[in-house]
């Protein structure tokens, strides 16, 4: 289910939905309070608008039907030409504008396109929308960044406990030279990776060469839930090593632990400790925050 947020611009509440990890802003809401009718339809029948939509789709949508687009472009400017979000999407397989029904229904457009529509309505109004949207994303970034960093730090701390267990209880029982001890550390790290992510660090790098070249690894890409579980199984594996369990037995315990914790954490809002914006407006959030700060 798409996450629904709001921003408030000049007393107009504007909805935002996250669809396929992209923000779509409600054009229906943007058009509220503006004089005249059919703003979205009038905007879409404009030749400059069609050119913009066509270029956007060409950059972001491999399934965009260019032939149908060319037909519309040639017809634009004629008094008889008419365009609606549904007609545009149905005819060209466009993804930038989406019409939805229901309680939070309306016409939504990718933020790039929504900003273009807002500019057509009013350049000043567009600037306010961009400003409030940027504020909203900054708040979201701070919330996720704080929680993610806390989990990442905790995971790194527990990783030290884990490596100490390898150093104190596994390495002394092997004949590995000092130069090859890293293989034992890597092997135990991958035991955790396989239990949690289903692959080794090397397998992840081979599947994500671009990210690997940027210095990222499998744990950098982990979700907050996964980092929470990783922190747990690092400590657990260290304890199992100290108790002398063999690698196969430890893996089974870790696998069951991951399964149980995923089932639990997937039902929980991982950011519940941090106030979020959801089904409310940015201004409501800011007002509540200021009130709490004053207490």
C-alpha positions in Angstrom: 0.0 0.0 0.0 1.4 3.4 -1.0 2.4 5.6 1.8 0.3 8.9 1.9 1.8 12.2 3.1 0.7 15.8 2.9 2.2 19.2 2.6 0.3 22.5 3.1 0.8 25.4 0.7 -1.1 28.6 1.0 -3.8 26.9 3.0 -4.1 24.1 0.4 -3.5 20.5 1.6 -1.6 18.6 -1.1 -1.3 14.8 -1.0 1.8 12.9 -1.8 2.0 9.2 -2.5 5.1 7.1 -2.7 4.7 4.7 -5.6 7.5 2.3 -6.6 9.9 4.4 -4.4 9.0 7.6 -6.3 7.0 10.5 -5.0 3.8 11.4 -6.8 2.1 14.7 -5.9 -1.7 15.2 -6.3 -2.5 17.5 -9.2 -6.1 17.6 -8.1 -5.1 19.2 -4.8 -2.7 21.7 -6.5 -5.6 22.8 -8.7 -7.9 23.5 -5.7 -8.6 27.1 -5.0 -7.6 28.2 -8.5 -10.0 30.2 -10.5 -11.6 28.5 -13.5 -12.3 24.8 -14.3 -10.5 21.8 -15.9 -7.0 23.1 -15.1 -5.4 19.7 -15.5 -7.1 19.1 -18.9 -6.2 22.6 -20.1 -2.6 22.2 -19.0 -2.3 18.8 -20.8 -3.7 20.0 -24.1 -0.9 22.7 -24.2 1.8 21.8 -26.8 4.7 22.8 -24.4 3.2 20.5 -21.8 2.9 17.6 -24.2 6.6 18.1 -25.3 7.6 18.0 -21.6 5.6 14.9 -20.8 7.0 13.2 -23.9 10.6 13.9 -23.0 10.0 12.8 -19.4 8.5 9.5 -20.4 11.2 8.9 -22.9 13.8 9.3 -20.1 12.0 7.2 -17.5 9.7 4.8 -19.3 11.1 2.1 -21.7 7.5 1.1 -22.6 6.4 4.6 -23.6 4.7 4.6 -27.0 6.4 7.2 -29.0 4.2 6.8 -32.1 1.0 7.6 -30.2 2.8 10.5 -28.6 3.8 12.0 -32.0 0.2 11.9 -33.0 -0.9 13.8 -30.0 1.9 16.3 -30.5 0.8 17.1 -34.0 -2.8 17.6 -32.9 -1.9 19.9 -30.0 -2.7 23.5 -30.6 -5.9 22.7 -32.5 -9.1 24.0 -30.9 -10.6 20.5 -31.2 -7.7 18.8 -29.4 -8.5 17.5 -26.0 -6.3 15.6 -23.5 -7.0 13.9 -20.1 -4.8 11.9 -17.7 -6.6 8.7 -18.5 -6.4 9.3 -22.3 -2.7 10.0 -22.0 -1.9 7.0 -19.9 -4.1 4.5 -21.9 -2.8 5.6 -25.3 0.9 5.9 -24.5 1.4 3.6 -21.5 2.7 6.7 -19.7 3.7 6.3 -16.0 4.3 9.9 -15.0 0.6 10.7 -14.4 -1.7 8.3 -12.5 -5.4 8.7 -11.7 -6.7 6.8 -8.6 -10.1 6.3 -7.1 -11.2 6.0 -3.5 -10.9 8.1 -0.3 -7.6 9.5 -1.4 -8.2 9.4 -5.1 -7.4 12.0 -7.7 -4.8 12.7 -10.3 -1.2 12.2 -9.2 2.0 13.0 -11.1 5.6 12.3 -10.5 7.1 15.2 -8.6 9.0 16.4 -11.7 5.7 16.7 -13.6 3.8 18.0 -10.7 6.3 20.9 -10.3 5.7 21.7 -14.0 2.0 21.8 -13.5 2.4 24.1 -10.5 4.6 26.4 -12.6 1.8 26.5 -15.2 -0.7 27.4 -12.4 1.6 30.0 -10.8 5.4 30.4 -10.6 5.1 31.7 -7.1 2.9 28.8 -6.1 5.4 26.4 -7.6 8.2 27.8 -5.4 6.1 27.3 -2.3 5.3 23.7 -3.2 9.0 23.0 -3.9 10.0 24.6 -0.6 7.5 22.6 1.5 8.3 19.4 -0.4 12.0 19.8 0.4 11.2 20.4 4.0 9.2 17.2 4.1 12.0 15.2 2.5 14.5 16.7 4.9 12.5 15.6 7.9 12.1 12.1 6.4 15.8 11.9 5.7 16.7 12.9 9.3 14.3 10.4 10.8 15.5 7.5 8.7 19.1 8.6 8.9 19.1 8.8 12.7 17.5 5.4 13.2 19.7 3.8 10.5 22.9 5.2 11.9 22.0 4.0 15.5 21.4 0.5 14.1 24.6 0.7 12.0 26.7 1.7 15.0 25.1 -1.0 17.2 25.8 -3.6 14.5 29.5 -2.5 14.3 29.8 -2.7 18.1 28.4 -6.3 18.1 30.6 -7.2 15.1 33.6 -6.5 17.4 32.1 -9.0 19.9 31.7 -11.4 17.0 35.3 -11.1 15.7 36.7 -11.4 19.3 34.8 -14.8 19.6 36.4 -15.9 16.3 39.9 -14.8 17.5 39.6 -16.4 21.0 37.7 -19.6 20.3 38.1 -20.6 16.6 41.5 -19.5 15.5 43.4 -21.2 18.4 41.8 -24.6 17.3 43.1 -24.2 13.7 46.5 -24.4 12.0 45.9 -21.3 9.9 48.9 -19.0 9.5 48.6 -15.4 10.5 48.3 -14.4 6.8 45.3 -16.6 6.3 43.3 -15.9 9.5 41.2 -13.4 7.6 39.6 -16.4 5.8 38.1 -17.5 9.2 36.8 -14.0 9.9 35.3 -13.7 6.4 33.8 -17.2 6.7 32.0 -16.4 9.9 30.8 -13.0 8.5 29.4 -14.8 5.5 27.7 -17.3 7.8 25.7 -14.3 9.1 25.2 -12.9 5.6 23.8 -16.1 4.2 21.5 -16.6 7.2 20.2 -13.0 6.9 20.6 -12.0 3.2 20.8 -15.3 1.5 24.2 -14.7 -0.1 27.8 -14.1 0.6 29.5 -10.7 0.4 31.3 -11.8 -2.8 28.1 -13.0 -4.4 26.5 -9.6 -3.6 29.4 -7.7 -5.1 29.2 -9.8 -8.2 25.5 -9.0 -8.5 26.0 -5.3 -7.7 29.3 -4.3 -9.5 28.4 -0.6 -9.7 27.7 -0.3 -6.0 30.7 -2.4 -5.1 32.9 0.0 -7.1 31.5 2.9 -5.0 32.8 1.1 -1.9 29.4 -0.1 -0.8 28.8 -3.6 0.6 25.9 -5.9 1.4 25.5 -4.4 4.9 25.4 -0.8 3.7 22.3 -1.7 1.7 20.5 -3.4 4.6 17.2 -2.1 5.8 16.7 -0.9 9.4 14.9 -4.2 10.2 17.8 -6.2 8.8 20.4 -4.2 10.7 18.4 -4.9 13.9 18.4 -8.6 13.2 22.1 -8.6 12.2 23.0 -7.0 15.5 21.2 -9.8 17.3 22.7 -12.7 15.4 26.2 -11.3 15.7 25.9 -11.5 19.5 24.2 -14.8 19.3 26.8 -16.4 17.0 29.6 -15.2 19.4 27.8 -16.9 22.3 27.4 -20.1 20.2 31.0 -20.1 19.3 32.0 -19.8 22.9 29.8 -22.7 23.8 31.6 -24.9 21.2 28.8 -25.4 18.7 30.0 -26.5 15.3 29.4 -24.4 12.2 26.5 -26.4 10.9 24.6 -26.3 14.1 25.2 -22.6 14.6 23.9 -21.9 11.1 20.6 -23.7 11.8 20.2 -21.7 15.0 21.0 -18.4 13.2 18.6 -19.2 10.4 15.7 -19.9 12.8 16.5 -16.7 14.7 16.4 -14.7 11.5 13.1 -16.2 10.5 11.5 -15.6 13.8 12.7 -12.0 14.1 11.8 -11.1 10.6 8.2 -12.3 11.2 8.1 -10.1 14.3 9.8 -7.0 13.0 7.9 -6.9 9.7 4.7 -6.3 11.7 6.3 -3.3 13.6 6.8 0.2 12.5 10.6 0.4 12.8 10.5 4.2 13.2 7.9 4.3 15.9 10.3 5.9 18.3 10.6 8.9 16.0 7.6 11.1 15.2 6.8 10.7 11.5 4.5 12.4 9.1 1.7 10.1 8.0 -1.9 11.1 7.1 -1.1 14.6 8.4 0.4 17.8 7.2 3.8 19.2 7.5 2.5 22.2 9.4 0.6 20.0 11.9 3.8 18.1 12.5 5.8 21.3 13.0 3.2 22.7 15.3 3.1 19.6 17.5 6.9 19.5 17.6 7.1 23.1 18.7 4.5 22.5 21.4 6.5 19.5 22.7 9.8 21.5 22.7 8.2 24.2 24.8 7.1 21.8 27.5 
